[in-house]
């Protein structure tokens, strides 16, 4: 599966199959949430949350690819990511793009 954030693949003719997306909502356990809360007092990277968001993006991407494969796609173009807080300590991450068949 070819994944690109452009609306084309150089030198390829594409047949558009449709919008595909994948999403997940993730949170950290309460112990990690408390420790990260203390970290905000002194500043610096919240590594636990960075890891959580990286995991969420990977899972959302995997789900988007599975949806594209179900349509018979060879690639997903124009990929974008969006995130939003659902509740304190939990975030939704969505990956979306256009599934295409390479001709």
N, C-alpha and C positions, 0 to 999 in steps of 0.2 A: 504494500500500500504506500503510495507516494503522498506525502503530506507537505503542503506548501501554504504560505500566507499570502501568496500572490493570486491573482485571478486567472492565471494561465500557467502552462508548463512550456518552457521554451522549446520550440520546434515540434510541438505536439498539437494535433487537432483534438478537441475535447467535445464529448457529448454530455450535456448537463443532465443529471438524473434527479437532482432535487436537494433540498436542505437536509442536513443530518446534524444531530446534536447528541451530546452526552453530558450528564451532570451528576453531581454528588454533593451531599451536605456532610461536612465532617466537623468533629469537635475533639478537643483534648480532654483527658480525664481531669477531675477536679484538683488533684494534687499538682499536676503540671500547670493548670490554670492559675493556681495560687502562686506557685513559684515564678511564673511569668509575670504575674501582677507585681511582685516585688521587684522584678527586673526593670519595670517601667519607672520605678523611683530613681534608679541610678542611670538609666539610659543604656543604649546599646541594642544589638540585634536580639530579637526574641527567637532564638534558634528553634525552639519547639514548634512555634507557629510557622516559621519558614518551612520546616520539615512537613508540617501538616498541609500547608498550601501546595507544596511540591507534590505530595502524595495525591492530593485532591485533583490537581491538574492532570497528573498521569492517569488516574482512574477515569476522569471525564473524557480524556482523549481516547482511551481504550474503548469506552462505550460509544463514542462517536464513530470510531473505526468499525466497530461491530455493526452499527446501523448502516454504514456505507457498504460493508461487505454483503449485508442482506439485500441490498439493492443491486449488487453485481458490480460495484464500482472498482476501478483500478487506483483511484486517487481521490483525495479531498483537497480542494483548492479554496483559497480565500479564508483560511482558518482564523478564527478569532476566539479570544477567551474573555469571559466576564466573571466577576465575583461580587458577592454582596454578603453582608452580615445578616444572619438569620436571627440569632440571639447572641448575647455576649458569649464569646468563646467558640462560636460555631459559624461556619461560612459555607455558602454555596458557591461552587465553581462550575461554570458551564463552558464547554468547548463546542463550537459550531462552525460549519462551513458548507461548501457545495460539493456533493458527491458527483464524480464524473467518470466516464468511461473513456479511455484513451483509444483513438481510432488509428 
